[in-house]
Amino acid sequence: MRGVGQVKLLPGEVIKRLEGWGGSDVLNLPINKDLPLIWDHRHPLPFSVKMNHSVELMGRGRVDGGSLYMPDRGCYALVVRGDRSERTFLIRATAYEEDVINFVRINVENYEIEDSRTLREAIEKLKGDGVLTSDPSLVVKVFEDVRYGNKSLSREAYEEFLIALGKTFKEAKVIMCEGS
């Protein structure tokens, strides 16, 4: 594993600017097209493909009954084949709660905030420096709920967090699969 500060990356993972996967005309996923291809490895990822297309998962995991099962954290390649075409979708499997902690660390460390500061202290400094572009309260709340309250996140709450992260930091960064 390699990493940035306190964040460790798995093979195939990179830190990139937060951006969406854009959707697809051959693959339907319950992931907002304005968000990256990230899913919680503890839950099957339902999907459907365009008629006359097939799906194959490269590497570990399995495809069964219209769902992708990713048993571990890391990057998974889902290949969709059709009429003389082939597209690969790189999906990062994670635990949403870990992502919240890691994404906040990545974005705060990006501005060289000392490790000894609490998130609230770091946010106050960033506000004073004009780095934040919107109200960070949702990002802080979700971080504290997960980090200190050991709360689990639903997909909906995770998506709300990602959207808030993107609005809060000028160039929000997340962990994605290399090549996605």
Secondary structure as the mmCIF struct_conf table of DSSP 4:
data_model
#
loop_
_struct_conf.conf_type_id
_struct_conf.id
_struct_conf.beg_label_comp_id
_struct_conf.beg_label_asym_id
_struct_conf.beg_label_seq_id
_struct_conf.end_label_comp_id
_struct_conf.end_label_asym_id
_struct_conf.end_label_seq_id
STRN STRN1 ARG A 2 VAL A 4
TURN_TY1_P TURN_TY1_P1 GLY A 5 GLN A 6
STRN STRN2 VAL A 7 LEU A 9
HELX_LH_PP_P HELX_LH_PP_P1 LEU A 10 LEU A 10
TURN_TY1_P TURN_TY1_P2 PRO A 11 GLY A 12
STRN STRN3 GLU A 13 ARG A 17
BEND BEND1 ASP A 25 VAL A 26
STRN STRN4 LEU A 27 ASN A 28
BEND BEND2 PRO A 30 ILE A 31
TURN_TY1_P TURN_TY1_P3 LYS A 33 ASP A 34
BEND BEND3 LEU A 35 LEU A 35
BEND BEND4 LEU A 37 LEU A 37
STRN STRN5 ILE A 38 ASP A 40
TURN_TY1_P TURN_TY1_P4 HIS A 41 ARG A 42
BEND BEND5 HIS A 43 HIS A 43
STRN STRN6 LEU A 45 PRO A 46
STRN STRN7 SER A 48 VAL A 49
TURN_TY1_P TURN_TY1_P5 MET A 51 ASN A 52
STRN STRN8 SER A 54 MET A 58
BEND BEND6 GLY A 59 GLY A 61
STRN STRN9 ARG A 62 ASP A 64
TURN_TY1_P TURN_TY1_P6 GLY A 65 GLY A 66
STRN STRN10 SER A 67 TYR A 69
BEND BEND7 ASP A 72 ARG A 73
STRN STRN11 GLY A 74 GLY A 82
TURN_TY1_P TURN_TY1_P7 ASP A 83 ARG A 84
STRN STRN12 SER A 85 THR A 94
HELX_RH_AL_P HELX_RH_AL_P1 TYR A 96 GLU A 109
TURN_TY1_P TURN_TY1_P8 ASN A 110 GLU A 112
TURN_TY1_P TURN_TY1_P9 ASP A 115 SER A 116
BEND BEND8 ARG A 117 ARG A 117
HELX_RH_AL_P HELX_RH_AL_P2 LEU A 119 GLY A 128
TURN_TY1_P TURN_TY1_P10 ASP A 129 GLY A 130
STRN STRN13 LEU A 132 LEU A 132
BEND BEND9 SER A 134 SER A 134
HELX_RH_AL_P HELX_RH_AL_P3 SER A 137 ARG A 147
TURN_TY1_P TURN_TY1_P11 TYR A 148 GLY A 149
HELX_RH_AL_P HELX_RH_AL_P4 ARG A 155 THR A 168
STRN STRN14 PHE A 169 PHE A 169
TURN_TY1_P TURN_TY1_P12 LYS A 170 GLU A 171
STRN STRN15 LYS A 173 CYS A 177
TURN_TY1_P TURN_TY1_P13 GLU A 178 GLY A 179
#
